Amino acid sequence: MKYIGNCSTIDWDKVIADCQASGGNTNVFWEKLPIENEIFEMIGKSWNDAGIKNLDPAIEWKTYYCGKELDLSLGEEFGKVIGATPWYCWISHIRPGKMIPWHIDDRPTGHGDSEKLGEDVRVVCYIEPPTMGHVSITDEDCVYMPKRGDMYQWDSYSSWHGGINMGFTDKWQFNFWGYRE
Amino acid sequence: MKYIGNCADVIDWDLAVSRCQTGQTLTYNLDCFPDTEGFKELDSIWQQAGFKYNDPAIEWTNYFAEEFGQDVVDQFAKIVGTTPWMVWISKIRPARMAPLHKDAHSKIENLLQLGTPVRYTCYIQDPTDGHASIVDNVAIYKAKKGDIYEWPSYDAWHAGGNAGLKDKYMFNFWGYK
């Protein structure tokens, strides 16, 4: 993962407010596989093998998608900042006392195949002021209390990662998945 | 946090961890904190943050020298040149955490009278995916086994979380000079 700069041109307070107004999508460690695929199956098994049961209440995160809860223009604006075309962008939100354990993300269906369009780019932007207790881990790196707007590019769209909220306020980050031709 | 050095060549941490079998598992409830002003304040903060009593996410287990060995305490005290006051190994299971808190020990005044209080953490496992430790505005991630850190203050805000797939162990040393 590498630091690629700070994005201060987007009103992140407004983006968060839009998320809160929309309600978003609550995600948990599923009772049954949400879709039949090897990635979900592998992740679920690894969590079960670690002693984590399905529907463990500690595991919860909310998502807000560009083109659904959020306007597509957010991804486009961010894409201009980093010089990449947006493909799949969303805000993830973890409440205090919740986490997403170690996992990789599967390619979402219904969005075409970004690999054929160009080189995959995955960037996370930390969109809140530095907040004690909010931890983001990707591969060998841990991001803690970054400046609002700080951007990090992942080594691969499928890097292993996890997030924990041990603090007292909600944890928010922007996830950009796109490509460069 | 100040990096002090590494003690993996002096203390067999794998052996110490293997001795941690029973311990005392703590969860968040009305009785989990000692009856001190500090903990009453923490309880109020946690409630305001939305943490509920018996929240399954909040859990850790403490092991003391009776299990892992007084020899470990003595060796570590010698390494850091500090008299031990309270020493324990803490464990956090996968998908569990100890949220931000300060340790307001009921007998803290005793420690303060004995000398200058100091707190160390020693990371006693091989670097492991998903294991995060926080003290104030510093996060320690994938420290080497045996790495020792001195806290900025004996009573700093801190937290530990396990987003990984294996148990997370840490050695905690509270002492005085």
Contacts between the chains, C-beta under 8 A, distances in Angstrom:
chain1	res1	chain2	res2	distance
A	46	B	165	6.0
A	47	B	94	7.7
A	47	B	95	7.7
A	47	B	165	7.3
A	49	B	165	7.3
A	50	B	94	4.3
A	50	B	95	7.7
A	50	B	164	7.7
A	50	B	165	3.9
A	50	B	166	7.0
A	51	B	93	6.5
A	51	B	94	5.9
A	52	B	94	5.5
A	52	B	95	4.6
A	56	B	56	7.2
A	56	B	95	5.5
A	57	B	55	7.6
A	57	B	56	5.3
A	57	B	57	6.6
A	58	B	56	6.0
A	58	B	57	3.4
A	58	B	95	4.7
A	58	B	96	6.6
A	58	B	97	7.5
A	59	B	95	6.0
A	95	B	50	6.7
A	96	B	49	4.6
A	96	B	50	5.4
A	96	B	51	6.5
A	96	B	99	7.0
A	97	B	49	7.5
A	97	B	50	6.9
A	97	B	51	5.2
A	97	B	55	5.8
A	97	B	57	4.9
A	97	B	58	6.5
A	97	B	97	7.2
A	97	B	99	6.2
A	98	B	57	6.7
A	99	B	57	7.3
A	99	B	95	6.5
A	99	B	97	6.8
A	99	B	161	6.4
A	99	B	163	5.2
A	100	B	163	6.9
A	101	B	94	6.5
A	101	B	95	5.5
A	101	B	130	6.5
A	101	B	163	4.8
A	101	B	164	7.1
A	101	B	165	7.1
A	102	B	129	5.5
A	102	B	130	4.6
A	102	B	163	5.9
A	102	B	164	5.5
A	102	B	165	5.7
A	130	B	137	7.3
A	132	B	100	5.9
A	132	B	134	7.1
A	132	B	136	7.4
A	132	B	137	6.7
A	132	B	157	6.5
A	132	B	159	7.9
A	133	B	99	6.7
A	133	B	100	4.7
A	133	B	134	6.7
A	133	B	159	5.7
A	135	B	132	4.6
A	135	B	134	6.8
A	135	B	139	6.0
A	135	B	161	6.5
A	135	B	163	7.8
A	137	B	129	7.6
A	137	B	130	6.3
A	137	B	132	6.4
A	137	B	141	6.5
A	137	B	163	6.4
A	140	B	142	6.3
A	141	B	141	7.6
A	142	B	132	6.1
A	142	B	139	5.2
A	142	B	141	3.4
A	142	B	142	7.6
A	144	B	132	7.9
A	144	B	134	6.8
A	144	B	137	7.6
A	144	B	138	7.4
A	144	B	139	3.5
A	145	B	137	5.3
A	145	B	139	7.7
A	160	B	129	6.6
A	162	B	129	7.8
A	162	B	130	5.2
A	162	B	163	3.5
A	162	B	164	7.3
A	163	B	163	6.9
A	164	B	97	6.2
A	164	B	132	6.0
A	164	B	161	3.9
A	164	B	163	5.0
A	166	B	97	5.2
A	166	B	98	7.4
A	166	B	99	4.6
A	166	B	100	5.7
A	166	B	132	8.0
A	166	B	134	6.6
A	166	B	159	3.9
A	166	B	160	7.5
A	166	B	161	5.0
A	167	B	49	7.6
A	167	B	99	7.2
A	167	B	100	5.7
A	167	B	159	7.6
A	168	B	45	6.5
A	168	B	46	7.9
A	168	B	48	7.3
A	168	B	49	3.8
A	168	B	99	7.8
A	168	B	100	6.6
A	169	B	49	7.3
